[in-house]
Amino acid sequence: MRFYRATLVSGALAASLANFLLAMGAFNAWTLAVFGPDPAPLWAQWSGAFVLGFGLAWTTIEIGAFSLKIGVAAIALVETAGLSWLLAWQGIAWPPFATLAAGVFATLFGLFYSGTIAGRRSRLIEAILGHTVSPATLDRVLESELPFPFQGEERHASAVVCRWFNRRDLAETLPAADFVELSNTFSATVSAAFKEAGGVVTEADGEHVHAVFGALAGSPDHAARACRALLGLTPQIDTFRHAAKVRWGVDPDVRAAAETGTLIAGVFGVPGAGGFGAVGEPVEAARRLAQANLFYGTRLLLGQRTYIEARGAVEARPADLVWVHNLREEIYEPLGMKGELSPEALERRDAYWIGLIHARSGRWAEAVRLLEPLRLDAKGAEDPLVRATLDLASTLK
């Protein structure tokens, strides 16, 4: 529950203060005048104070609009008075004065908290993040000890980019309404997958969907979360592609990648038209890797830093050594999370890895001997990375 600490404190203070006044006899005169000398026992009045106190503390803090806060509180107080009248009509003398006092105190405490820096911060974060995160992620951000980067801060995080590559070609073949619907379905499908995995969606324009992991809540396993998001995206994309083939006879070419590093996280844009975003090398590297999938024939790729930080949680295989800022870095194809691959799949991965090492060392005959049986994957389709290595071996051996 969001703001549970403030709710507990406000509700406890409101109920305790009302029950203290009840115990000190503050409501005795009213009780005697309205209900006579034999009202309900004190425990029944205390219980009502705690129920309404905590209830109005929660609603007043949770609800955003001031007018709605007041409206809910007024309705609750009127209903409490009405309940007391109905009980009296049935012969049960239940004085509502302590309960009403607890409700008033809880509303005042909730309004006070909403006006504090902590209360405004929570509302502002909710407005900024909007529909870019899941409810669970929003709760983690609100409860996180890491300050929200309103003005912009450097954060160590993982960026994930998913791109639809033949979108412009399909725009020339599909009717406008169908193309817009297909584009929106792509954005909604990928965004939902990234949010479900715990990411913050920073861009979704119908052709690209960007998300970051670890930039707000500061989770140390953000690289593993990014890998899980990529792997979890694959069946969602398969469903999206199948639906597009059935309905429109087209096959969207969708690929994705992730990279980890230091990026700038902050609120970008003009007031009223901005939102949370992330800029930096991890984002650009993930975009380049998503494009590189076309060259390697893969659907998913990981940058070297993502693999290094997540290798305890993900199974992957090397795809190539590439130049990044005058340095050679390995890029990887994720295959599954730890414990998800079958023994046969792990054996294929290991054989491919050894074969690639032989190929890079110039031992072409040994590389071919190990890689040739792996040319077709478990589904009978040609393995693009194995094919590329074998083609190179046949040229140079």
ABEGO torsion letter per residue (X at the ends): XBGAAAAAAAAAAAAAAAAAAAAAGAAAAAAAAAAEABBBBAAAAAAAAAAAAAAAAAAAAABABAAAAAAAAAAAAAAAAAAAAAAAAAGBBBBAAAAAAAAAAAAAAAAAAAABAAAAAAAAAAAAAEAABBAAAAAAAAABABBBBAAEBBBBBBBBBBBBAAAAAAAAABBAAAAAAAAAAAAAAAAAAAAAAGBBBABBAGABBBBBBGAAAGBAAAAAAAAAAAAAAAAAAAAAAAAAAAAAGBBBBBBBBBBBEBBBBBBBEBBGABBBBBBEAAAAAAAAAAAAAAAAGBABBBBAAAAAAAAAABBBBBABBBBBGGBBBBBBBBAEBBGABBAAAAAAAAAAAAAAAAAAAGBAAAAAAAAAAAABBAAGBBBAAAAAAAAAAAAAX
